Amino acid sequence: MKRMLATLFGIVVIAVILFSQTPSALAQNAQRALEVEQNIASMVSEGKSKLAQKVLVLNFDPVFPMAKMKHMHDLMSSWNDPQALSKQYIKAMKESSHGNALYEITEWIDIDEMPQADNGKKYTIYDYYSTLKKAQKQWDYWGYSGWQTYGTFDYDYYMTRFNVYQRVESGEIDEVWVFIGPVSGTMAYETIMIGRDAYWCNGPEMVRNDCPAFVCYVFNYERDVGCMLEDAGHRFESIMANELGWDTSKPVSQMNDWERFTLYDTVAPGYAVCGNVHFAPNSDSDYDWGNRSKVYSSWKDWLNNYPDLKGEKKLVNAASWGNGNMAAHHKWWFSCIPHMKGVNRTTDAYNNWWIYFNYPVR
């Protein structure tokens, strides 16, 4: 009876959503759903995506008249141009995913204001600039005690303001990328998932019934593309843990493929594969990507032979993943993610794990 009631409730929700859409929105939604279905089939049969994720970018980059009309990202020479970062990220994801993580920015909105917290408060450009000038007197300007944090970034306000829920529901966009400058008055998560059946994605889920689940990134243009790739890596970790489960405290013989893939020597001596986003196969601590000590790892076996693993292990160290360079390590890690054709005969999971990354709720 409970299952029947749940099914009826789901039908009612879908019916309400469909009848609330215009005929053109319904057609766009149906077309996008068909494209996604066909692309998943392609990723299964060919091990490669043919469909780019459509991205809306919300770029908080206000103009500062008191700084010769500079945009926020130009206030310090060490900060990065969000446009350039986006291009670097798109290129890196395409290359390291073997053509499975493809992106197309369909709209870029420059927002000439500071980001608002969920209590309605935010910096004025004058207060922010004044605080930044004081903070720059110390080398770690971000550690200056005068900075204000007003609250959490107001996701719902901006998703509503820019019609994101409706646009995701119609199939017009698939993801949202938000760019914000450092210490800008709000706390934001690297990624969150929003929509129907949303779940933890390196940040708390925002469950809504008016759009399918989508991922929203918040990137900081103080940081380089390596940090953007790290955000994507944590997204992958959350999605795979939700799909297959993740518990590396049990015996290796009882682990699923995702758990085994993330093993590193410190937690499973002799069984290292690729580690996770923070730990390379030989890492002793968080972010220890430059460790020169050698350990046995089967990462090449997973790269070349999954799911028909041969059990091959070789001594490796940081030379295999960039000698401590963050972006290089993350691209190496992504390249090792299984991306083969077909469905695993043992687990019934996709051999191409990028399907889960692109379509976390199917």
C-alpha positions as CSV (number, residue, x, y, z in Angstrom):
1,M,0.0,0.0,0.0
2,K,2.8,2.4,0.9
3,R,4.5,1.7,-2.4
4,M,1.3,2.3,-4.3
5,L,0.7,5.6,-2.4
6,A,4.3,6.7,-3.2
7,T,3.8,5.8,-6.8
8,L,0.6,7.8,-7.0
9,F,2.2,10.8,-5.3
10,G,5.1,10.6,-7.9
11,I,2.6,10.6,-10.7
12,V,0.8,13.6,-9.2
13,V,4.1,15.5,-8.8
14,I,5.1,14.8,-12.4
15,A,1.6,15.8,-13.7
16,V,1.7,19.1,-11.8
17,I,5.1,19.9,-13.3
18,L,4.2,18.9,-16.8
19,F,0.9,20.9,-16.8
20,S,2.7,23.9,-15.4
21,Q,5.0,24.1,-18.4
22,T,4.3,25.7,-21.8
23,P,4.1,23.6,-24.9
24,S,7.5,24.8,-26.0
25,A,9.0,24.0,-22.6
26,L,7.5,20.5,-22.7
27,A,9.0,19.9,-26.2
28,Q,12.4,21.1,-25.0
29,N,12.2,18.9,-21.9
30,A,11.3,15.8,-24.0
31,Q,14.0,16.5,-26.5
32,R,16.7,16.9,-23.8
33,A,15.5,13.7,-22.1
34,L,15.8,11.8,-25.4
35,E,19.3,13.3,-26.0
36,V,20.4,12.2,-22.5
37,E,19.0,8.7,-23.0
38,Q,20.8,8.4,-26.3
39,N,24.1,9.7,-24.8
40,I,24.0,7.2,-21.9
41,A,23.6,4.5,-24.5
42,S,26.6,5.9,-26.4
43,M,28.7,6.1,-23.3
44,V,27.9,2.4,-22.7
45,S,28.5,1.2,-26.2
46,E,31.5,3.4,-27.1
47,G,33.0,4.5,-23.8
48,K,32.7,8.2,-24.8
49,S,30.2,11.0,-24.5
50,K,28.6,12.7,-27.5
51,L,26.6,15.3,-25.5
52,A,28.0,18.4,-23.7
53,Q,26.5,19.5,-20.4
54,K,24.8,22.8,-20.9
55,V,26.2,25.3,-18.3
56,L,24.9,28.6,-17.0
57,V,27.6,30.7,-15.4
58,L,26.8,33.3,-12.7
59,N,29.9,35.5,-12.4
60,F,30.0,37.8,-9.4
61,D,32.5,40.3,-10.7
62,P,31.4,43.9,-9.7
63,V,33.1,47.0,-11.0
64,F,35.0,49.1,-8.4
65,P,34.9,52.8,-9.3
66,M,37.3,53.6,-6.5
67,A,39.9,51.3,-8.2
68,K,39.8,52.8,-11.7
69,M,36.8,50.9,-12.7
70,K,38.5,47.5,-12.3
71,H,36.4,44.4,-12.0
72,M,36.7,42.5,-8.8
73,H,38.9,39.7,-10.3
74,D,41.4,42.4,-11.3
75,L,41.8,43.9,-7.8
76,M,44.8,41.7,-7.2
77,S,47.3,40.5,-9.8
78,S,47.3,37.0,-8.3
79,W,43.6,36.6,-8.9
80,N,42.4,34.9,-12.1
81,D,40.1,35.8,-15.0
82,P,36.9,33.6,-14.6
83,Q,36.6,33.4,-18.4
84,A,40.1,32.0,-18.7
85,L,39.5,29.6,-15.8
86,S,36.4,28.3,-17.4
87,K,38.3,27.5,-20.7
88,Q,41.1,25.8,-18.8
89,Y,38.6,23.7,-16.8
90,I,36.6,22.6,-19.9
91,K,39.8,21.6,-21.7
92,A,41.2,19.7,-18.7
93,M,38.0,17.8,-18.0
94,K,37.6,16.8,-21.7
95,E,41.1,15.5,-21.9
96,S,41.4,13.8,-18.6
97,S,38.0,12.1,-18.9
98,H,38.8,10.5,-22.3
99,G,36.1,12.7,-23.9
100,N,33.4,11.8,-21.3
101,A,33.0,15.1,-19.4
102,L,32.1,17.7,-22.0
103,Y,30.8,21.2,-21.3
104,E,29.2,24.0,-23.3
105,I,28.6,27.4,-21.6
106,T,25.2,28.4,-23.0
107,E,24.9,31.6,-21.1
108,W,27.4,33.8,-19.1
109,I,25.9,36.4,-16.7
110,D,28.2,39.0,-15.2
111,I,26.6,40.2,-12.0
112,D,27.7,43.7,-11.0
113,E,27.2,43.2,-7.2
114,M,28.6,41.4,-4.2
115,P,27.1,38.0,-3.4
116,Q,24.2,38.0,-1.0
117,A,24.0,35.7,2.1
118,D,20.9,33.8,3.0
119,N,19.9,36.4,5.6
120,G,19.9,39.1,2.9
121,K,23.1,40.7,4.0
122,K,26.2,41.4,1.8
123,Y,29.2,43.6,1.5
124,T,28.9,46.9,-0.3
125,I,31.7,47.4,-2.8
126,Y,33.0,50.3,-0.7
127,D,33.2,48.2,2.5
128,Y,34.8,45.3,0.7
129,Y,37.4,47.5,-1.0
130,S,38.3,49.3,2.2
131,T,38.7,46.0,4.1
132,L,40.8,44.6,1.3
133,K,43.2,47.5,1.4
134,K,43.7,47.1,5.1
135,A,44.1,43.3,4.7
136,Q,46.8,43.7,2.1
137,K,49.1,45.1,4.7
138,Q,49.7,41.5,5.9
139,W,50.9,38.8,3.5
140,D,48.0,36.5,4.3
141,Y,45.3,39.0,3.5
142,W,42.6,36.3,3.7
143,G,43.5,35.9,7.4
144,Y,42.9,39.5,8.3
145,S,40.6,39.7,11.3
146,G,38.4,42.5,9.9
147,W,36.7,40.4,7.2
148,Q,33.0,39.8,7.6
149,T,31.1,36.5,6.9
150,Y,27.4,37.4,6.8
151,G,26.1,33.9,6.2
152,T,25.8,31.1,3.6
153,F,25.5,32.0,-0.1
154,D,21.9,32.5,-0.9
155,Y,21.5,29.6,-3.4
156,D,17.7,29.8,-3.6
157,Y,17.6,33.5,-4.1
158,Y,19.9,33.4,-7.1
159,M,18.5,30.2,-8.6
160,T,15.1,31.8,-8.4
161,R,16.2,35.2,-9.7
162,F,17.8,33.7,-12.8
163,N,15.0,31.2,-13.4
164,V,17.4,28.3,-12.9
165,Y,14.8,25.7,-11.7
166,Q,12.6,26.3,-14.7
167,R,15.5,26.2,-17.1
168,V,16.8,22.9,-15.7
169,E,13.3,21.4,-15.8
170,S,12.9,22.4,-19.4
171,G,16.3,20.9,-20.4
172,E,17.8,24.3,-21.3
173,I,20.7,23.9,-18.8
174,D,22.2,21.0,-16.9
175,E,24.6,22.7,-14.5
176,V,25.3,26.0,-12.8
177,W,28.8,27.4,-12.2
178,V,29.1,30.3,-9.8
179,F,32.2,32.4,-9.6
180,I,32.9,34.5,-6.5
181,G,36.0,36.3,-5.3
182,P,37.7,35.5,-2.0
183,V,36.5,36.5,1.5
184,S,33.5,38.1,-0.2
185,G,31.1,37.9,2.8
186,T,29.4,34.5,2.1
187,M,30.3,30.9,2.8
188,A,29.6,28.6,-0.1
189,Y,30.1,24.9,-0.8
190,E,32.3,23.7,-3.6
191,T,29.4,21.7,-4.9
192,I,25.9,21.0,-3.9
193,M,23.1,19.1,-5.6
194,I,19.7,20.7,-6.1
195,G,16.4,19.2,-7.3
196,R,14.4,16.0,-7.2
197,D,16.1,13.1,-5.4
198,A,19.2,15.4,-4.7
199,Y,21.7,14.0,-2.2
200,W,24.9,15.0,-0.4
201,C,27.4,16.2,-3.0
202,N,30.3,17.6,-1.0
203,G,27.6,19.8,0.5
204,P,24.1,19.5,1.8
205,E,21.4,18.7,-0.7
206,M,18.6,21.1,-1.6
207,V,15.7,18.8,-2.4
208,R,13.0,20.4,-4.7
209,N,10.2,18.8,-6.7
210,D,10.1,21.4,-9.5
211,C,13.3,20.3,-11.4
212,P,15.5,17.3,-11.9
213,A,18.7,17.1,-9.8
214,F,21.6,19.2,-11.0
215,V,25.0,20.2,-9.6
216,C,25.9,23.8,-8.7
217,Y,29.6,24.6,-8.3
218,V,30.9,27.7,-6.5
219,F,34.4,28.5,-7.8
220,N,36.7,31.1,-6.3
221,Y,38.7,33.0,-8.8
222,E,41.4,33.6,-6.3
223,R,42.3,30.0,-7.0
224,D,43.5,28.3,-10.2
225,V,42.1,25.5,-12.3
226,G,43.6,22.9,-9.9
227,C,41.1,23.8,-7.3
228,M,38.3,23.7,-9.8
229,L,39.4,20.1,-10.7
230,E,39.4,19.3,-7.0
231,D,35.8,20.4,-6.7
232,A,34.9,18.1,-9.6
233,G,36.9,15.3,-7.9
234,H,34.9,15.7,-4.7
235,R,31.7,15.7,-6.7
236,F,32.8,12.4,-8.2
237,E,33.6,10.9,-4.8
238,S,30.1,11.9,-3.4
239,I,28.3,10.5,-6.5
240,M,30.1,7.2,-6.5
241,A,29.7,6.8,-2.8
242,N,26.0,7.2,-3.3
243,E,25.9,4.8,-6.2
244,L,28.1,2.0,-5.0
245,G,28.8,2.8,-1.3
246,W,32.1,3.6,0.3
247,D,33.6,2.0,3.4
248,T,37.4,1.3,3.3
249,S,37.5,0.0,6.9
250,K,36.3,-3.4,5.9
251,P,38.6,-6.1,4.4
252,V,39.8,-5.5,0.8
253,S,38.2,-8.8,-0.3
254,Q,34.8,-7.4,0.7
255,M,35.1,-4.0,-1.0
256,N,33.3,-2.9,-4.0
257,D,35.1,-1.6,-7.1
258,W,34.8,2.1,-6.1
259,E,36.2,1.3,-2.6
260,R,39.1,-0.6,-4.1
261,F,39.8,2.2,-6.6
262,T,40.2,4.8,-3.8
263,L,42.7,2.7,-1.8
264,Y,46.1,4.1,-1.0
265,D,49.0,2.4,0.7
266,T,48.7,4.1,4.1
267,V,45.2,2.7,4.7
268,A,45.7,-0.6,2.7
269,P,49.4,-1.5,2.5
270,G,50.1,-3.4,-0.7
271,Y,46.7,-2.8,-2.2
272,A,47.0,0.8,-3.4
273,V,45.2,1.7,-6.6
274,C,44.6,5.4,-7.3
275,G,43.7,6.8,-3.9
276,N,41.3,9.7,-3.7
277,V,41.3,13.4,-4.5
278,H,43.4,14.3,-1.4
279,F,45.5,11.2,-1.2
280,A,47.7,9.8,-4.0
281,P,48.7,6.1,-3.8
282,N,51.7,6.8,-1.6
283,S,50.5,9.9,0.3
284,D,51.2,10.0,4.1
285,S,48.9,12.9,4.7
286,D,46.3,15.2,3.1
287,Y,47.5,16.9,-0.1
288,D,50.7,14.9,-0.1
289,W,50.8,14.7,-3.9
290,G,54.6,15.2,-4.1
291,N,55.7,12.3,-2.1
292,R,58.8,10.6,-3.6
293,S,58.6,7.3,-1.7
294,K,57.7,4.3,-3.8
295,V,54.8,2.0,-3.2
296,Y,53.1,-0.8,-5.2
297,S,50.0,0.3,-7.0
298,S,47.8,-1.3,-9.6
299,W,46.6,2.0,-11.2
300,K,47.8,1.1,-14.7
301,D,45.9,-2.2,-14.5
302,W,42.7,-0.2,-13.7
303,L,43.5,2.3,-16.4
304,N,44.1,-0.2,-19.2
305,N,42.2,-3.4,-18.2
306,Y,39.1,-2.6,-16.1
307,P,36.9,-4.5,-15.5
308,D,39.0,-7.5,-16.5
309,L,41.8,-6.7,-14.1
310,K,45.1,-8.7,-14.3
311,G,46.3,-8.0,-10.8
312,E,49.4,-6.2,-12.1
313,K,51.2,-3.9,-9.6
314,K,54.2,-1.6,-10.1
315,L,56.3,0.6,-7.9
316,V,55.2,4.2,-8.3
317,N,55.7,7.6,-6.8
318,A,54.8,11.2,-7.5
319,A,56.5,11.2,-10.8
320,S,53.4,9.4,-12.2
321,W,51.0,12.2,-11.2
322,G,52.9,15.5,-11.6
323,N,55.4,15.6,-8.8
324,G,53.2,17.6,-6.4
325,N,51.3,19.7,-8.9
326,M,47.7,19.8,-7.9
327,A,46.1,20.1,-11.3
328,A,48.4,17.4,-12.7
329,H,47.5,15.0,-9.9
330,H,43.8,15.6,-10.4
331,K,43.9,15.1,-14.2
332,W,45.9,11.9,-13.7
333,W,43.3,10.7,-11.2
334,F,40.4,11.5,-13.6
335,S,42.2,9.7,-16.4
336,C,42.3,6.5,-14.3
337,I,38.5,6.5,-13.7
338,P,37.1,3.5,-15.4
339,H,35.7,4.6,-18.8
340,M,35.3,1.3,-20.7
341,K,32.4,0.1,-22.8
342,G,29.6,-2.1,-21.5
343,V,28.1,-3.1,-18.2
344,N,30.1,-5.0,-15.5
345,R,29.1,-8.7,-15.6
346,T,29.7,-9.1,-11.9
347,T,28.2,-5.9,-10.4
348,D,25.8,-4.8,-13.1
349,A,27.3,-1.3,-12.8
350,Y,28.4,0.7,-15.8
351,N,32.0,0.2,-16.8
352,N,32.1,3.8,-17.8
353,W,31.8,5.6,-14.4
354,W,31.6,9.0,-16.1
355,I,27.9,8.2,-16.7
356,Y,27.4,8.5,-13.0
357,F,29.3,11.8,-12.9
358,N,27.3,13.4,-15.8
359,Y,23.9,12.0,-14.7
360,P,24.0,11.6,-10.9
361,V,20.2,11.0,-10.8
362,R,18.9,9.0,-13.8
